[in-house]
Amino acid sequence: MTFENVSFSHDGEHRVLDGVDLTLAPGTTTALVGPSGAGKSTLASLLPRFWDPDEGTVRVGGKDLRDLAPEEIYRRMSFVFQDVRLLRDTVRANLLIARPDATDEQLADAARRARIHDRITELPRGYDSVVGEDARFSGGEAQRLSIARAMLADTPSSSWTRRPRTRTPSRRRPCRTPCRSSRTAAPCW
């Protein structure tokens, strides 16, 4: 992933990011460190195209993200946010969003690696328990489910961040294709 001369402003006046050049090599872990308001979450939120940069380019595998369909972006990257939203569906269905053809063994392996498998098996119907009915999770547990989903996707890149703040709609150009869940009319984030 590369950020090439990326600049961004939430309000059109005050730049949160200004001329950022950054290369994230495959197979490495990168920590964005800085004070609150420094732009760490904003930078990370450009990857799933919640917003496009005002200037500059974000590339994955050499391709400009604006030229990739959302499906292609989500095949290449997984995202885990601090503010996790789960579908009112089975735990299994919430995890299978990442890879619908995953086997039960792959599902359990991802949950074990995310350290949520034991909690799931304690539920009345295990992986078939319904979120919000017989499956209630703390914020940390919901985040672990999201981590398991990212691991199950087995994409080349993962992004872990906070949910972005809402922007002033009149100042922003929307993404080419809005990200929508196939199960609900609500945005997937």
C-alpha beads as a LAMMPS data file, in Angstrom:
LAMMPS data file: protein, C-alpha beads

189 atoms
188 bonds

1 atom types
1 bond types

-500.0 500.0 xlo xhi
-500.0 500.0 ylo yhi
-500.0 500.0 zlo zhi

Masses

1 110.0

Atoms # bond

1 1 1 0.000 0.000 0.000
2 1 1 1.219 3.462 -0.755
3 1 1 -0.003 6.915 0.090
4 1 1 1.388 9.392 -2.422
5 1 1 1.224 13.103 -1.467
6 1 1 -2.134 12.509 0.271
7 1 1 -3.962 15.509 1.726
8 1 1 -7.371 15.486 3.371
9 1 1 -9.696 17.817 5.265
10 1 1 -12.898 16.916 7.095
11 1 1 -14.372 20.403 6.767
12 1 1 -12.699 21.734 3.621
13 1 1 -10.681 24.265 5.622
14 1 1 -8.363 22.517 8.083
15 1 1 -6.170 19.771 6.681
16 1 1 -5.876 16.717 8.876
17 1 1 -3.460 15.125 6.407
18 1 1 -1.085 17.255 4.359
19 1 1 1.189 15.726 1.724
20 1 1 1.522 12.303 3.355
21 1 1 3.901 9.892 1.641
22 1 1 3.891 6.419 3.155
23 1 1 4.661 2.914 1.954
24 1 1 3.347 -0.110 3.853
25 1 1 5.199 -3.229 2.750
26 1 1 3.285 -6.523 2.452
27 1 1 3.750 -8.881 5.393
28 1 1 4.744 -6.133 7.810
29 1 1 2.980 -4.539 10.756
30 1 1 2.769 -0.762 10.866
31 1 1 1.660 1.232 13.884
32 1 1 0.345 4.759 13.434
33 1 1 1.274 6.622 16.593
34 1 1 0.433 10.179 17.551
35 1 1 -1.794 12.395 19.664
36 1 1 -5.562 12.517 19.359
37 1 1 -6.568 14.438 16.256
38 1 1 -3.281 13.824 14.432
39 1 1 -5.029 11.998 11.567
40 1 1 -4.251 8.340 12.357
41 1 1 -7.843 7.143 11.984
42 1 1 -8.422 9.433 9.016
43 1 1 -5.418 7.926 7.224
44 1 1 -6.654 4.396 7.937
45 1 1 -10.209 5.322 6.849
46 1 1 -8.975 6.198 3.369
47 1 1 -8.179 2.498 2.780
48 1 1 -11.802 1.235 2.772
49 1 1 -12.731 4.407 0.800
50 1 1 -14.990 5.863 3.433
51 1 1 -13.505 9.043 1.980
52 1 1 -11.222 9.865 -0.911
53 1 1 -8.196 12.120 -0.456
54 1 1 -8.600 15.758 -1.475
55 1 1 -5.202 15.488 -3.152
56 1 1 -2.847 12.621 -3.864
57 1 1 -3.376 8.924 -4.394
58 1 1 -3.813 5.826 -2.261
59 1 1 -2.645 2.663 -4.040
60 1 1 -2.935 -1.026 -3.259
61 1 1 -0.840 -3.354 -5.355
62 1 1 0.054 -0.372 -7.539
63 1 1 -3.604 0.375 -8.364
64 1 1 -5.382 3.596 -7.385
65 1 1 -8.170 2.692 -4.932
66 1 1 -10.552 4.965 -6.856
67 1 1 -10.165 2.641 -9.852
68 1 1 -11.079 -0.492 -7.880
69 1 1 -14.616 -1.719 -7.278
70 1 1 -15.525 -2.104 -3.581
71 1 1 -15.601 -5.881 -4.003
72 1 1 -11.975 -5.831 -5.187
73 1 1 -10.913 -3.602 -2.277
74 1 1 -12.551 -5.917 0.262
75 1 1 -10.968 -8.983 -1.389
76 1 1 -7.548 -7.388 -0.890
77 1 1 -8.055 -5.958 2.633
78 1 1 -9.861 -6.722 5.872
79 1 1 -10.967 -4.052 8.301
80 1 1 -11.488 -4.226 12.047
81 1 1 -12.982 -1.162 13.700
82 1 1 -13.223 -0.222 17.351
83 1 1 -16.953 0.407 16.955
84 1 1 -18.086 -3.003 15.649
85 1 1 -21.524 -3.560 14.176
86 1 1 -22.870 -7.101 13.979
87 1 1 -25.847 -8.267 11.937
88 1 1 -28.917 -9.580 13.756
89 1 1 -28.178 -13.024 12.389
90 1 1 -26.296 -16.093 13.569
91 1 1 -22.733 -15.807 14.782
92 1 1 -21.861 -18.124 11.881
93 1 1 -23.470 -15.765 9.327
94 1 1 -21.663 -12.770 10.848
95 1 1 -18.341 -14.536 10.359
96 1 1 -19.137 -15.986 6.932
97 1 1 -19.553 -12.491 5.487
98 1 1 -15.785 -12.604 5.060
99 1 1 -15.747 -15.885 3.166
100 1 1 -19.140 -17.498 2.467
101 1 1 -17.568 -20.783 1.336
102 1 1 -15.522 -21.321 4.514
103 1 1 -15.801 -24.700 6.189
104 1 1 -16.799 -25.155 9.831
105 1 1 -13.168 -26.049 10.563
106 1 1 -11.889 -22.806 8.989
107 1 1 -14.539 -20.839 10.888
108 1 1 -13.548 -22.383 14.228
109 1 1 -9.840 -21.923 13.474
110 1 1 -10.306 -18.177 12.803
111 1 1 -12.372 -17.846 16.000
112 1 1 -9.703 -19.665 18.008
113 1 1 -6.957 -17.404 16.636
114 1 1 -9.085 -14.379 17.585
115 1 1 -9.657 -15.941 21.027
116 1 1 -13.455 -15.927 20.769
117 1 1 -14.176 -19.602 19.953
118 1 1 -14.630 -20.698 23.579
119 1 1 -17.095 -17.852 24.203
120 1 1 -19.069 -18.821 21.083
121 1 1 -19.260 -22.492 22.094
122 1 1 -20.644 -21.448 25.499
123 1 1 -23.667 -19.831 23.792
124 1 1 -26.964 -21.813 23.811
125 1 1 -26.670 -22.755 20.130
126 1 1 -22.966 -22.099 19.616
127 1 1 -22.228 -20.687 16.187
128 1 1 -25.953 -20.872 15.360
129 1 1 -26.905 -18.486 18.191
130 1 1 -28.455 -15.233 16.959
131 1 1 -26.743 -11.956 17.813
132 1 1 -29.071 -9.846 19.965
133 1 1 -31.257 -12.806 20.934
134 1 1 -29.343 -15.676 22.527
135 1 1 -25.922 -14.192 21.734
136 1 1 -24.919 -10.974 23.479
137 1 1 -21.347 -9.749 23.283
138 1 1 -19.370 -7.087 25.094
139 1 1 -17.604 -4.510 22.942
140 1 1 -14.335 -6.418 23.231
141 1 1 -15.993 -9.717 22.307
142 1 1 -17.671 -8.114 19.290
143 1 1 -14.265 -6.813 18.243
144 1 1 -12.838 -10.331 18.532
145 1 1 -15.621 -11.561 16.226
146 1 1 -14.596 -8.851 13.795
147 1 1 -10.955 -9.947 14.085
148 1 1 -12.016 -13.560 13.423
149 1 1 -13.919 -12.346 10.352
150 1 1 -10.776 -10.554 9.109
151 1 1 -8.674 -13.675 9.709
152 1 1 -11.213 -15.825 7.918
153 1 1 -11.092 -13.509 4.903
154 1 1 -7.361 -14.203 4.709
155 1 1 -6.748 -11.073 2.643
156 1 1 -3.243 -9.769 1.955
157 1 1 -3.808 -6.639 4.107
158 1 1 -5.723 -5.753 7.249
159 1 1 -6.606 -2.335 8.623
160 1 1 -7.580 -1.882 12.263
161 1 1 -8.995 1.490 13.237
162 1 1 -11.751 3.482 14.826
163 1 1 -14.973 4.206 12.979
164 1 1 -14.673 7.491 11.086
165 1 1 -16.493 10.655 12.070
166 1 1 -19.352 11.822 9.876
167 1 1 -18.363 14.391 7.278
168 1 1 -20.246 17.345 5.904
169 1 1 -22.005 15.796 2.874
170 1 1 -21.965 18.955 0.751
171 1 1 -18.142 19.116 0.866
172 1 1 -17.397 15.501 0.022
173 1 1 -17.704 13.551 -3.139
174 1 1 -19.234 10.152 -2.377
175 1 1 -17.520 6.902 -3.209
176 1 1 -18.293 5.590 -6.670
177 1 1 -20.265 2.657 -5.270
178 1 1 -21.756 2.965 -1.764
179 1 1 -20.819 0.129 0.552
180 1 1 -24.049 -1.634 1.508
181 1 1 -24.624 -4.910 3.219
182 1 1 -26.638 -7.379 1.189
183 1 1 -28.644 -8.263 4.302
184 1 1 -29.625 -4.793 5.466
185 1 1 -30.196 -1.358 3.997
186 1 1 -27.784 0.166 6.505
187 1 1 -24.219 1.056 5.496
188 1 1 -21.836 -1.774 6.280
189 1 1 -19.896 0.443 8.692

Bonds

1 1 1 2
2 1 2 3
3 1 3 4
4 1 4 5
5 1 5 6
6 1 6 7
7 1 7 8
8 1 8 9
9 1 9 10
10 1 10 11
11 1 11 12
12 1 12 13
13 1 13 14
14 1 14 15
15 1 15 16
16 1 16 17
17 1 17 18
18 1 18 19
19 1 19 20
20 1 20 21
21 1 21 22
22 1 22 23
23 1 23 24
24 1 24 25
25 1 25 26
26 1 26 27
27 1 27 28
28 1 28 29
29 1 29 30
30 1 30 31
31 1 31 32
32 1 32 33
33 1 33 34
34 1 34 35
35 1 35 36
36 1 36 37
37 1 37 38
38 1 38 39
39 1 39 40
40 1 40 41
41 1 41 42
42 1 42 43
43 1 43 44
44 1 44 45
45 1 45 46
46 1 46 47
47 1 47 48
48 1 48 49
49 1 49 50
50 1 50 51
51 1 51 52
52 1 52 53
53 1 53 54
54 1 54 55
55 1 55 56
56 1 56 57
57 1 57 58
58 1 58 59
59 1 59 60
60 1 60 61
61 1 61 62
62 1 62 63
63 1 63 64
64 1 64 65
65 1 65 66
66 1 66 67
67 1 67 68
68 1 68 69
69 1 69 70
70 1 70 71
71 1 71 72
72 1 72 73
73 1 73 74
74 1 74 75
75 1 75 76
76 1 76 77
77 1 77 78
78 1 78 79
79 1 79 80
80 1 80 81
81 1 81 82
82 1 82 83
83 1 83 84
84 1 84 85
85 1 85 86
86 1 86 87
87 1 87 88
88 1 88 89
89 1 89 90
90 1 90 91
91 1 91 92
92 1 92 93
93 1 93 94
94 1 94 95
95 1 95 96
96 1 96 97
97 1 97 98
98 1 98 99
99 1 99 100
100 1 100 101
101 1 101 102
102 1 102 103
103 1 103 104
104 1 104 105
105 1 105 106
106 1 106 107
107 1 107 108
108 1 108 109
109 1 109 110
110 1 110 111
111 1 111 112
112 1 112 113
113 1 113 114
114 1 114 115
115 1 115 116
116 1 116 117
117 1 117 118
118 1 118 119
119 1 119 120
120 1 120 121
121 1 121 122
122 1 122 123
123 1 123 124
124 1 124 125
125 1 125 126
126 1 126 127
127 1 127 128
128 1 128 129
129 1 129 130
130 1 130 131
131 1 131 132
132 1 132 133
133 1 133 134
134 1 134 135
135 1 135 136
136 1 136 137
137 1 137 138
138 1 138 139
139 1 139 140
140 1 140 141
141 1 141 142
142 1 142 143
143 1 143 144
144 1 144 145
145 1 145 146
146 1 146 147
147 1 147 148
148 1 148 149
149 1 149 150
150 1 150 151
151 1 151 152
152 1 152 153
153 1 153 154
154 1 154 155
155 1 155 156
156 1 156 157
157 1 157 158
158 1 158 159
159 1 159 160
160 1 160 161
161 1 161 162
162 1 162 163
163 1 163 164
164 1 164 165
165 1 165 166
166 1 166 167
167 1 167 168
168 1 168 169
169 1 169 170
170 1 170 171
171 1 171 172
172 1 172 173
173 1 173 174
174 1 174 175
175 1 175 176
176 1 176 177
177 1 177 178
178 1 178 179
179 1 179 180
180 1 180 181
181 1 181 182
182 1 182 183
183 1 183 184
184 1 184 185
185 1 185 186
186 1 186 187
187 1 187 188
188 1 188 189
